[in-house]
């Protein structure tokens, strides 16, 4: 070992020791912060499914590849990071001797070939990612970027580190070639041989280049260890457990879609008959009241901004960005951690839990962080502004796009729950809706005895549960379908088509009440459970004696469809629920309904969030429309899982949109740009919002917004009255 090798070995050992010590300290700190969260015992179930999902999502990059170029580039970089870590390890042998290498495998030609290929593809991948970050930099001309709000220096730092490590990997090999110490043939390592052809015959070059590579790698480890909130780097490690512990690992899409996470206290579902606000946690009032998985979510955020780029609120100038919300919660959690780890915090009555002596050693910044309200305006020093919290439509676009399975919607609703149930703080106009739900059983406040008025004038009898026992489907009409004028036309169209196809169905009539979706999404879990338990009891009675497979419900509202099918099981209601477009597609495909006259003028289809993204029903409505128009529908650029929200979800249907551009107008402009004269929908909320948007654009005479069922009815029974323009 020469003098150069002695120096490089000492340097490598010294910086590695410092980096490892700092990394261990950082991991212990992060673990301590995450463990501050509330229990979530359900996250440890289905370990086999969790392991499979984690391996598929990470190794297969299934979620990343939804953006093909970025996903492919990131996959090569990820594989490069994992596999080429062996070359960083090899560098510790190379600093000590110019012909050093990994024991055993380091001399295998296949090892040289594989690492050569991965190194080249990793270089291409990181250059692509760097170009994308520069092209989408927040200060570029031309609008908002998905990187707006991200800590840009951290992204650039990580990318340059990866690039330099890859480059110096080839430099080391090049010096080995130049000094005739390289063991791999040209055909297996052509790039390394090409680099070696231009490098000098410098015997110490291998050790010096290896030392530089180690210093670069350990500098990266030191920097991220000193910045535990550096998600753009830490996600390389945290993504694995975060995906493993996702809420529903078997779901094909984001596990935070569909059903909401039940309201819990100390990891157990809250029973409102026994709950006590002084003993039980009602929603989330402080960051440590999120589950430990929530705190892991916040720590894992990569700051990639995919969620932000798809969010309807962000895209229409509202203050909500799912990414910035998560980053605010993350930064607050780590800033508050010293106070919490010292024993500080507020109990459920708002009293300080720590004695004065426990907090005496803390600095004023940590103490100040402990006093910040989780929800509050800038003047109040709040972590999350109320306008951010109430801008969410719960459309799930953020959850759908997140490559590391962060469950944004669950966290937002948990914060809403505390605001509504304990603070009684929510947009005033939503108060009318909640009172109507409590007093009238529907958000419009319509008399219960008018629930069946939509049946008047039909040329067939609509059977009621209790009057007939022999029915295949219970037709869940829903509040909109029973009371809202546009939606009533959809209800009549569905009933007419079912009757035409000979399907035996029945309705609950006055026995039906609101499914509870708007109450649950706004955060009023108490009202939701009150309504849901009443409905579960009614439905169980209607289906008494039937097994689950024969307890069939068809619903026209995706919100009811989602709630009955995905959430009533939490309260003892197990049913087979289908959306009306699914049933209609089946009836057409089996020949029970036959389109006879194509609907002309061009049709585009708007995917409702709670039908498409939340429940993966994309094909059925398109099949129905394709049969009805005898051709292809005109797709909007944002469709299927990337469909843009109408703006009504998350109880936003009953809240005024005062900030930025109206979401429904943005969507209507996209629909009208297709040139289609008919905008087909599969949701009464979407029908209302898009109809209002079309009228607002002054296009009511040229563009019609109608349900898929109405389009089909016009094709099956063209003699049917067509109704008004812009009808549901």
N, C-alpha and C positions, 0 to 999 in steps of 0.2 A: 504494500500500500504506500503510494507516494504522498508527498506533502499536500498536493491538491486533493487527493482522496481523503486525507485526514481532515482537512478543513471542511470539505463538502459533507462528510459524514457527521461532524460535530454540528454544523449548521442544520442539517436535516433532522438530527436527533433533538436539538434544542427547540426548534420551532414546532416540531411534532409534539413534544412534551407539553409545551404551552397550549397548543391547539386542543389536545386531548383533554387537558385539565379544564379548559374553558368550556369545551363541549359537554363534558360530564356535568359541570355546574349548570349549564343552560338547560340540559335535559331534566335535571332534578327540579329546576325552577318551573319549567313548563308542566311537568307532571304534578307538582304541588298546586299550580293554578288550576289545572283541569280537574283535579280531585276536589276542588272547592265546590263544584257543581252538585246538584241534587242526584240521588240515585236513579238509575235507569236499568233495572234488572232484566227487562225484556230484551235488551241489546245482546245478551249472552245466549239467547236461544238459537236454535238452527245453525250450529257451528259449521256443519257440513255445507249448507247452502251459502253461508257467509264466506267460507273459504273459497268455494267455487266462484262466487260472484267477484270476490276481490281479485282472484287470479285472472279471470276473464277480462275484467275492466282494466286492470293494470297492464298485463302482458298483451292483451288484445287491443287495448286502447279504444274500446268500443264507444265510449262517450266522447273522447277527444276526436275521433275520426268522423264525427258529425260535421266537422269543418275539415274537409279532406286534406287540403294542403297543410294547414297548421298541424292537424293531427298526425299526418305522416312525418312531417319534420320533427315534431315533438317525440314521436316514437323512436326515431333514429337517435335523437339526443338522449332520451331516457335509456335506451339499450346501451348507448355509448357510455353513459355515466356508470351503469351497473357493471358492464363487462370490462370497460377500460379502467375501472378501479383496480383491476388486477395489474394493469401497467403502472399505476401509481405505486402499488406495492412493489412491483418489479424495480421501480426507480430506487428503492432503498438498497437493493443489491448493487445497482449500477453506480451509485455514488461512491461505493467502497472499492469497486474494481471495474475496469473498463470493459471487461468481457462478462460482467455479471448478468444474471437473469433469474427468472423464477425457477425454483427447484422443480424437477420432474416435467411439468407441462411446458415450461418456458422454452424448451428446445424442440417441441413438436411442430412440424410444418403446418399441421392443421390449426394450431394455436396462432401461428404467424399469419396464416391466410384469413382466419376469422377476425382477428383483431385489426388486420389491415382493412378489410371491407368495412367493418363497423367504424373504424377511424375515419375513413373517407366519407361514408354516409353521415356520420356524426358531424363532420365539418360542413357538409352541404346543408344538413338540417339546421345547425345553429346559425349559419349565415342567412338562411331563409327566415328564421325566427327574428333575427336582428333586423332584417329588412322590413319585416311586417311591423315590428315595434316602431321603427323609425317612420314608416309610412303612416302609421296610425298615432303618431305622437300627439298629445293633447293640444299643443300650441300650433299645430299645423293649420293652414287656412282651410276653410270648408266645413266647419261644424264640429260637433262633439265627437269624442273618441271613446272607445271602450276602455282605454287606459286613463281617461280623465279621473283624477283622484288617486290613482296608483302612485306608489313611491318610485318614481322613474329611475332614480340613481341605482336602486337596488336591482331592478330588472337589467339595466345596462351592465352593472357590476357582475351579476351572475352569468350573463351571456358572454362577456369578455373573458371571464375566468374559464368557462367551458372551452371557448375558442382557443385560448392560449395553452391550456392543458393538452388539447388535441394536437395543436401545432408542435408543441415541444415533445410530444410522443413521437412524431415523425422526425424531429430534429435528433433525438437520441438514436433512433434507428439509423438515421442518415450518417451520424458520426461512426456508428458501428460498421456501416458499409464502407465508409471512407478509410477506416483503420483496419479493415479486413477482419473484424470480430463478429460479423453478422452471420447467423447460422441458417437463415431462410433463403431459398432460391428466388430468383427474379420473378418467375411466373406466379409465385404466391404473394410476393410483396413488391410489386412494381413501383408504387409510389415511394416507398422507403428507399429503394435503389436509385430512383430518380433524384431524391433529395441528397442522397449520399454522393451522387455524381457531381454536385455543385459545392459540396462542403470540403474544407481542407482536411488533410491527413493529420489531425490534431489528436494525439493519444488521450489527452485529458478532457477532450470535448464531451465525451459520454458522461463523465462524472459531473462536469459543470452543468450540462443541460439537464441531467437528472436532478441535481440540486435545485435548479431554477424551477423545474416542474413541481418538486415537492414544496418549495416555498410558495409557489402560486396556489397549490391545492390547500396548504395549511393556512395561508392568508384568508382564503375563502372560508375555511372552517372557523377561524378566529373571528372574522367579521360577523358571520351569522350567529356565532355563540354570544357575541356582545349585543346582538339585535334579535331577541327571541320573538319579536313580532314580525320578523322578516319572512312572511309567508311565501314569497316568490322562491325562497331557497328551502325553507323548512318543509314545504309540501312534498318534497322528494322523499321524506321519511314519514310524515304524518298522513299522507294520502292513503297508505296501506291500512292503518287502523281505522281511519275515518270511513273508508269504503266498507271494511269488514263489519263495522258496527252500525251501518245504515239501518234505518227503521224496518224496511221490508226487503231483505236481500233478494227474494225471489221475483220481485216485480221487474218487468222488462224495462220500465222507465225509471225516472227518479223516484226514490222511495218516499219522498215527501209529497208525492202527488196522490190524488184521490182522497182518501180519508184523512182527516186531521188527526194529529196525535191527541189522545184523550187528555183531559185536564187532570193533572196529578198533583199529589202532595206527598213528599218523601218517597217518591217512586211508585206510589199506588194510586189507581184511579180514584177520583174524589167522589164520594157519595154525598149528594146534597141533602139527603134526609138526616145525615149525622154530622155534616161538616160544620166547623166553627171557624170563622175568620180570624179568631185570636189564637187558634191552634193549628189550623190548616192553611196551606198556601193556595191562594186564589190567583192563578196567573203568575206573572213575573213582574215584580216591582223593583228588584235589584239584580244586578248582573249575576251574582252568585246563586240566584234562584233558578237560573237555567239549569238543565241537567248537565252532567259532566260531558255528555255527548255534544251538547250545545257549545260548551267552551272548547271542545275539540274541533268542532265545526269552525269556530271563529279563528282558531290557531292555524287551521289548515288552508284557509283562503289563499289562493295563488295570486290574487289581484289581477287575474287575466281579463276581467271585465266582460266575459261572455254573458253573464246574467244581466249586466247593465245594458249591453247592446240590444238585448231582446225585450227589456222591460217596457211595457206600454206607458207607464208613468214617466220614466226617464226620457223616453223618446218624444213625449209631448210637453216637455218643459216643466215637469213637476219635480219637487225636491227629492223624491225617493229614487235612490239607486240601491238595489240589493247589495251590491259590492260595498258601497260606502257605509251602508247600515252595518254590515258585518264587520268592516274594518273599525268603525266607531266602537262597536261592542268589544272587539278584540283589544283595542288600545286601552279602553276603559278598564277592562278586566285585569290587564297586566299592570296598569298604573295603580289600580285599587288593591292589587294583591298584597303588598306589604302590610297594609291596614288590616286586611282580612286574615292573613296568616298570623298576625299578632293577636288574633282573637277578636278583632273588631267586627262591626256589622250591626244591623238593626234587626231586632226580633219582629214578629208579625204584628206587634202593637206599635212599632216604630221606636222602641226604646233601644238605647245603645247596649250591646251585650258585653263589651269589654270594660274592665276597670280602668281608671285613669292611669294607673301604674303600667298597665300592659301597653298603652299607647304612647307613653312618655318619650320613648326613644325614636319615634317616627318623625320624618321630616314633614313640613307643612304641606308639601304637594300631595303626599300620600293621604294625609288627613283630609285635605280639601277634596280629593277624588272620592273619598268615602262619603262625603256630604252631597255629592252631585245627584240630582234626581235622574232616574233612568230616562223618563219622558219629561221633556220640558223645553221651553223656548230658549233661544240664545241668552236672553235677558235673565232667565231663571237658571242658566248654567246647565241645562239638560244635555244628556248624552245624545238622545234621539228627539228631534223636533216633532211635535204632534202632527204637523203637516206631512212629515215623512211617513209616520205610522199609518195615517188615514188615507194616504194616496194609493195604497196597495189594493189591487183588484183580486188578489189571490189567484191570478191566472196560471201560475206555476211555470211561466217561461224561464224564470231564474233557476228553479230546481231542475227543469228539463235540460238546461244547458250546462249546469255546473259539472266540470270534469271530476270533481272530488266529492260529489254527493252531499253538498251542504243543503240543509233543509230550511231554507229561508222562510217559507210560508208558515211552518209550525212556530218558528221563533216570533214572527210578527204577530200571529194570532195569540200566542201566549202573553205578549205585552198588551195586546188589546183587551184580553180577558181581565187583567188587573184594572186597567183604566175604566172599563165598563162596570165590572161587578163591585169594585171597592171604591174607586174614585168617582164613579158616575160621570166620567169625563169622556165625551165623544161628540162628534158633530151634531148640533142641535136638531137638524132636520131628520136625523135617524131616530130620534126619540119618538116621533109619531109612528114610525114603522114598528118599533118595539112595543109601544102601547097597544097598537092594533093586533099584534101577534098575541099578546097576553089576554086581551079582552075579546077579540073577535076571531082569533085563530087564523088570520090571514093578514099579510102586510098592507093591504089596501083598506082594511076596515069595513069590508062589504058584509052585509048580513049573511049569516050562515044559511038561511033558508033560500038564498038565491044561487047556491052552488050548482044546482041542476038546471038553471035557466038556459044554458047553452044547448040543451036537448030539444028545446021548443022549436017546432017547425021542421024537424027531421021526418022523413017519410018512413021511418021504422022505429020500433020501440027500443030504447036503450035499457037493458036489464040492470037491476040493482042487486048487489050482494044481499042475501037474505030472502029475496024474492025468487031467486034461482040458485040452485046448487051446482048445476052442471055447466061450469064455465072453465075454459082453459086458461084465460088471462084475466087478471084483475087490471082494469084500465085505471091507472093513477092519473087523474086529470090535472092535479096541481092547482095552486091558487091562481096563477096567471091564466091557465087554461080554462078556469071556471069564471073568472071575473074580468079579465082584461080583454077589451073588444077584439084586438088583433089576434091574440092568442086563442080566443074562443073559436075563431074561424079555423085555426089549425086543429083544435079539438074536434070540431065537427067533421073536418076532412078525414082525420084518422078514424073516427067512429064509422064514417061512411065507407071507407076503404076496408075496414075490418068486417063490416057487415057484408060488403060486396064479395069478400073472399070467403065468407062462411065461417069466420073465426068466432068461436063462442067466447064472449067476454062479458064482464059486468063491472059496474062502478060502485063506489061506496056512497056517492051522493053526499048527503049532509053528514055522513059519518067520517068523512075525510077532513083533515085539518092540515095546516102548513107543515111541510116536512121538517122545518126548523133550520134550513140552510142559511138564510140571511142572519138569523140570530146567532148561529154558531160562528159564522165568518166575521161578524162584527165583534165577537168576543163575549156575547151573553150566553154562556154555557148553561146557565140556570133555565132560561126560557127554552133553549134548544132541547134540554133533557125533558122538560115538562111536555113539550109538544111531541117529541119523539116517543116517549114512553106511552103517551096516549095513542099514538098511531100504531106502535108495535102491538099494543093490547088489542086494538081494533083489527089489525091485519092477522094476528095469530088466531083470533076468533073466526075471521073470514075463511082462513085456510085450515081450520081445525081438522085434525085427522090426516092431513096430507104430509108426505115427505117433502124435503126441501126442493127436490127436482120438480115437484108438481105445484110448488107455491110460486107461480109465475106472475110477475107484474110487468106491465108495459107502461112506460112513462114518456111524455112528450117533452118534459123539461129536464135538461141534463143535470141541473142542480138537484132536482128530486131523484133522478136516476142515480146520481153519485151518492146522495145521502142514504137512500133506501138500500142500495146495493152494497155500499162500502162502510157505512157508519152505524146502521141500525143493528148490525151484528154485535156491536159493543154493548147494546142494551137488550140483547136476547131476541132480536128479530132476524131470522135467517131466511132470505128470500132469493129467488132467481129473478133478477131484474134486467130487462132489456130496454133499449131505447126504441122509440117507434120506427126510426129509420132502419134499425136492424131487423125488426119484424117485417117491415114492408119489403125490404130487400129479399128476405126469405120467401115471402108470399109471391113476389114477382118471379124469382128464380124457380119456384115449384109450379108455376103456371096458374096459381090461384088468383092473381091479378095480371091483366094483360094490357099494357099500353097500346092504344090503337091510333092515336094522333100525336105525332111529335110536337112538342112545345117549341116554337121558334123564337127568334130574336136574340139567341145567345144567353147562356146561363153561366154564372160564376157561383162558387160555393164558399161560404164563410164557415170555417171550422169553429164551433163553440169550444171554449177552453175546457169546460167540464165534461164535454163529450169526447173531444179529440185528445188534447194533451193529457188530461187527468185520467182518462179511461181508455185511450188508444183506439177509439172507434173512428177510423178514417175511411175505410173502404165502403161500408154499407151505404151511407148517404150518397156517395159518388156513384155507386152501382145503380141506385134508384134513379138518380138524375140522368145517368147515361142512358138508361132504358126509356125514360120519359121524353128525352129530347132526341133519342136515336142518334147519338153522336158524343163527341168529347166536350166536357165542360171547359170553360176558359178559366184556368187557374190563376189566382193572384200570386205575386211573387212570394208573399209570406203565407204559406199554407201548411196543412197537416200539423206536425209537431211544432212548427215555427209560426203557426197562425198568430195573427195580431189580435189582441183582445178587443171586444166591443166597448169595454169600460164599465160593465154592469156588475161584475163579480165582486165577491168580498163585501156584499151589501152596499156597494157603490151605486146600485140601482136607485137607492133612496137617499143618496148624498149628493149635494150640488157640486159640480166640477167647476171650481173657481180659479184654478191656477193653470196657466199654460193653455195649450191647444186642447180642444176636446178630443178624447180618444176615439169616439165614434166617428167624428169628422175625418180624422186621419185614415181610419179604416175604409170609410165610404169613398174617399178620394182614390184609394187603391183599387177598390171594387169597380168604380166607374171607369178607371183607366183601362180596364180590360175590354171595354166596349160592349159588355153584355147588358141586355135590357132587363134581365132578371137576376136579382141577387138572392140566392137560395140560402136559407138558414135552417138550423135544427134546434133552435132554442127560443123561447118566448122573450127572454131578456134581449138576446141579440136582435130579434125582430123589432122590438121597440127602439133600441138604440140606433140601429142602422136605418130604420125608417125615419127617425127624427133627423139623422144625419143627411139622408137624401133630401128630405124636405128643407133642411137648413141650407142645402146647396142649391135650392130652387129647381131640383130635377125630378120632382114628384110625378110629373106627367110623362117623363121619359124612362125612368128606372123604377122598377117594382121590387119591393122586398117581400118575399113570401117564404113560407116553410116548405121544406122538401115534400111533405105530404100533400100540400096544395098543388105543387108542380105535378106530382104523380096523378092526383085526382083529375086534373085538367087533361091529362093524357089518357087515363083510363075511361073517364066519363066526360068527354068534351062538351056534352050538352049541359053540364052543371053551370049554374050562375058563377061568373068570374069574380064578382064582388068589386070592391073599390081598389083603385091603385094604391100602392104602398099599404097593403093589408097583410095580416099575418096568416 
